[in-house]
């Protein structure tokens, strides 16, 4: 036999004293989903007609190394900016949840 004491389920304390207000919104999924949907829509718009497809291939074929590097850096910067927006939304959501959790109900000023 062991000397370990047994504790019933009812005696256990809850993991957190204050329950969250509801499920969290996954902002990164929303932001990245909208970004990739916009990229897909733009890609479809470019390849939907032969004229725009021909113009796109001519533009890509005529590009030199400097402009390709510039476009690559622009794309990396845009991806970092999107990640930053998703991070800011997450921090804002956590801050709002933290404020709601520590908010004290205002005392009534009504005289009885």
N, C-alpha and C positions, 0 to 999 in steps of 0.2 A: 504494500500500500504506500501511497505517497502522502506527504504532509500538505500538499497544495489544497488550498481552500477552494470550494466551488462557489460560483456566483450565479444567481439566476439572471435570466435575461432582463427582468424588470428592474433589477438593481443597477444595471449598467447605466452610466451617464451618456447622454447623447454626444455625438462627435463634435458638434458645434452648437453653442447655446442659441444662436439666432438662425432661423432658417432663411435661405435666400428667398428673394421676392418672386422668383420664377426661373424658368430656364434661360440660360445665357444665349444671346444671339452670336452666332459664329461670323463675325464681321469679315474676317480674312476670306472665308469661303464666299461670302456675298461679293466682296470687292473683286477678288480674283475671277470669280464666275462671270461677273459683268464685264471684266476686262477681256477675257477670252471670248465671250459672246460677241463683243464689239469687234474684236480682231477677226472672228469668223465671218461676221456680217460684211466687214470691209473686204476681206479676201473673196467672198462670194460676189460682191459688187464688182471687183476688179476682173474676175474671170467669167462673169456672166455674159459679157458681149465680146465678140472677136476684136473690136476696135480697141477697147480698153486693155485687153490681153496683149495685143500687139504693141500698144504704147508702153505697157509695163515691161515687156521683154526688151524693147528697144532702149528704155531708160536703164535697165539693169546691165545690158550689154555695153552701153556707152559709159558706164561708171568707171572711174579710175580708183586706184588704191586709197588715195586720201579721202575721197568721198565715201568709200566703203567703210573705212575706219571711223569716220565721223558719224555715219548712220549707225554703226555698231555701238559706239559710245552713247549716242542718243537713245538707243533702245535699252542699253543697260541702265542709263539714268532714269528712263521712264519706269522700268521695272522696280528700281530702288524707290522711286517716288510712290509708286503704288503700294509697295510693302510698307513704306512709312505711313501712308494714309491708313492702311489696315491696322498698323500698330497704334496709331493715335486713337482710332475708334475703340480699340480694345482697352487702352488705358482709360479713356473717358468712361467706358462702360463699367470698368472695375471701380473707378472713383465714385461714380454715381451709386453703384451698389453698396460701396463702403459707407457713403453718406446716409443712404436709406437705412442701413443696418444699425447705425449709431444715432439715428434721429430719435429724439425724445418727444413724446406727445406733448404739445403745448398745454400748459395748465389753464384751466378756465378762469376767466376774469370776472365771471358772473357771481354776484353776491347772492347767497341763499339765506 
